[in-house]
Amino acid sequence: MNLANKLMVFRLLLVIPVVIFLFSYNFGLLFTALLLFILIVVIDKLDGYFARKERKETKFGAFFDPLIDKVVVHSILISFVVLGIIPLWMELILLARDLVSDGLRSFAMSKGKIIKSRTLDKVKGMLEYGVGFFGLIHLTAAEGRILCCYNLFFNTSTLFSYATIFLMFFTIVVGLYTLYEYLFKRDIMK
């Protein structure tokens, strides 16, 4: 197993403590979850970089990297639903979109095609990471009573809550557009 694939698996393992710490209601553990999440994002960028740099892009990595991305993102988003940070319907739309697109990707791989991510797919992934980041900041700030400077309308923890919802909505729009591209503009079904 090359370095890129090892990093990919490590990223998957890191999501376990992040999800556990999300439900801790403890500032220190929530802050640790935030730091681990940032590490997950950095590792996601590094594993692709090393695979390309070493010219060791593998079928294993091509299949499992997007799948691990989905497991990481949806583990956190489902936790956010349970914690009341985002509504269930938003997560269900993204989850359904990802199941369909990953099904199409698997179908294409069974026909010997590798469907590489396009720029908009990468934008969607970054937006999902943004949702995780702002949601974690919201939780950490609310629990630690930091960044909660009150003014006439809301505190900054609430601002991060709004940013999370806004990014989630924008992620859905981009995600549905990329699904449209998968279904109708890419040569997957032939």
C-alpha positions in Angstrom: 0.0 0.0 0.0 1.5 3.3 -1.0 1.7 6.5 1.1 -1.4 8.1 -0.5 -3.5 5.1 0.3 -2.2 4.9 3.9 -3.1 8.5 4.4 -6.5 7.9 3.0 -7.2 5.0 5.5 -5.8 7.2 8.3 -8.2 9.9 7.4 -11.1 7.4 7.7 -9.9 6.4 11.2 -9.6 10.0 12.3 -13.3 10.6 11.8 -14.2 8.1 14.6 -12.9 10.3 17.5 -14.3 13.4 15.7 -17.8 12.0 15.8 -17.5 10.7 19.4 -16.2 14.1 20.5 -19.1 15.9 18.8 -21.4 14.4 21.4 -19.2 15.2 24.4 -20.5 18.7 25.3 -17.0 19.3 26.5 -15.1 22.3 25.2 -11.7 20.6 25.2 -13.0 17.5 23.3 -15.0 19.7 20.9 -11.9 21.8 20.2 -9.9 18.6 19.7 -12.6 17.4 17.2 -12.2 20.7 15.3 -8.4 20.3 15.1 -8.8 16.6 14.0 -11.3 17.7 11.4 -8.8 20.3 10.1 -6.2 17.5 10.0 -8.6 15.3 8.0 -9.0 18.1 5.4 -5.2 18.6 5.2 -4.7 14.8 4.8 -7.3 14.7 2.1 -5.3 17.2 0.1 -2.0 15.4 0.9 -3.1 11.9 -0.2 -4.0 13.2 -3.6 -0.8 15.2 -3.9 1.4 12.2 -3.0 -0.5 9.9 -5.4 0.1 12.3 -8.3 3.6 13.2 -7.3 4.7 9.6 -6.9 2.7 8.7 -10.0 1.0 6.0 -8.0 -2.6 6.7 -8.6 -4.2 3.3 -8.1 -7.7 1.8 -8.9 -8.0 1.2 -5.1 -7.4 4.9 -4.5 -9.6 6.0 -7.4 -12.5 4.0 -5.9 -12.0 4.4 -2.2 -10.8 8.0 -1.9 -14.2 9.4 -3.0 -16.0 6.8 -0.9 -13.9 7.7 2.2 -14.7 11.3 1.5 -18.4 10.5 1.7 -18.0 8.4 4.9 -16.1 11.3 6.6 -18.5 14.0 5.4 -21.7 12.2 6.1 -20.6 10.9 9.5 -20.2 14.5 10.5 -23.3 15.8 8.8 -25.5 13.0 10.3 -24.1 14.0 13.7 -25.0 17.6 12.9 -28.6 16.5 12.2 -28.7 14.6 15.5 -27.3 17.7 17.3 -29.8 20.0 15.6 -27.3 22.0 13.7 -28.7 21.2 10.2 -32.1 19.9 9.2 -32.5 16.3 8.2 -33.9 17.1 4.7 -30.6 18.8 3.8 -28.5 15.8 4.7 -30.9 13.4 3.0 -30.6 15.3 -0.3 -26.8 15.3 -0.2 -26.7 11.6 0.9 -29.1 10.6 -1.9 -27.0 12.6 -4.4 -23.8 10.9 -3.2 -25.3 7.4 -3.3 -26.5 8.0 -6.9 -23.2 9.5 -8.1 -21.1 6.8 -6.4 -23.4 4.2 -7.9 -22.7 5.7 -11.3 -19.0 5.8 -10.6 -19.0 2.1 -9.6 -21.0 1.2 -12.7 -18.4 3.0 -14.8 -15.5 1.3 -13.1 -17.2 -2.1 -13.7 -17.0 -1.2 -17.4 -13.3 -0.3 -17.1 -13.9 3.5 -17.0 -12.4 5.7 -14.3 -14.5 8.8 -13.7 -12.2 11.5 -12.4 -13.6 14.4 -10.3 -14.1 17.6 -12.1 -13.5 21.1 -10.6 -17.2 21.5 -9.5 -17.0 18.1 -7.7 -14.0 19.4 -5.8 -15.8 22.7 -5.0 -18.7 20.6 -3.6 -16.2 18.7 -1.5 -14.7 21.9 -0.2 -18.2 23.3 0.6 -18.9 20.1 2.6 -15.7 20.6 4.5 -16.8 24.2 5.1 -20.1 23.0 6.5 -18.1 20.7 8.9 -15.7 23.5 9.8 -18.3 26.1 10.6 -20.5 23.6 12.3 -17.6 22.5 14.6 -16.8 26.2 15.3 -20.4 26.8 16.2 -20.4 23.8 18.6 -17.0 24.7 20.1 -17.9 28.4 20.5 -21.3 27.6 22.0 -19.8 25.1 24.5 -16.8 27.2 25.4 -18.6 30.5 25.5 -15.9 31.9 23.2 -16.5 34.0 20.2 -20.0 34.7 21.7 -19.8 38.4 21.6 -23.4 39.6 21.9 -24.8 42.5 20.0 -28.4 43.6 19.3 -29.3 40.7 17.1 -27.3 37.6 17.7 -24.0 36.3 19.1 -21.2 35.1 16.9 -21.9 31.5 17.7 -25.2 32.0 16.0 -23.4 33.6 13.1 -21.4 30.3 12.6 -24.7 28.5 12.8 -26.1 30.6 10.0 -22.9 30.2 8.0 -23.3 26.4 8.4 -26.8 26.4 7.1 -26.0 28.8 4.2 -23.0 26.6 3.1 -25.1 23.5 3.4 -27.8 25.0 1.1 -25.1 26.1 -1.4 -23.5 22.6 -1.2 -26.9 21.1 -2.1 -27.2 23.4 -5.1 -23.7 22.6 -6.4 -24.2 18.9 -5.6 -27.5 18.6 -7.5 -25.9 20.4 -10.5 -23.0 18.0 -10.5 -25.4 15.1 -10.2 -27.2 16.5 -13.3 -23.8 16.5 -15.0 -23.2 12.8 -14.0 -26.6 11.8 -15.3 -26.8 13.7 -18.5 -23.5 15.3 -19.6 -20.9 12.6 -18.8 -20.4 9.5 -20.9 -20.9 7.1 -18.1 -23.7 4.8 -19.3 -22.1 3.8 -22.6 
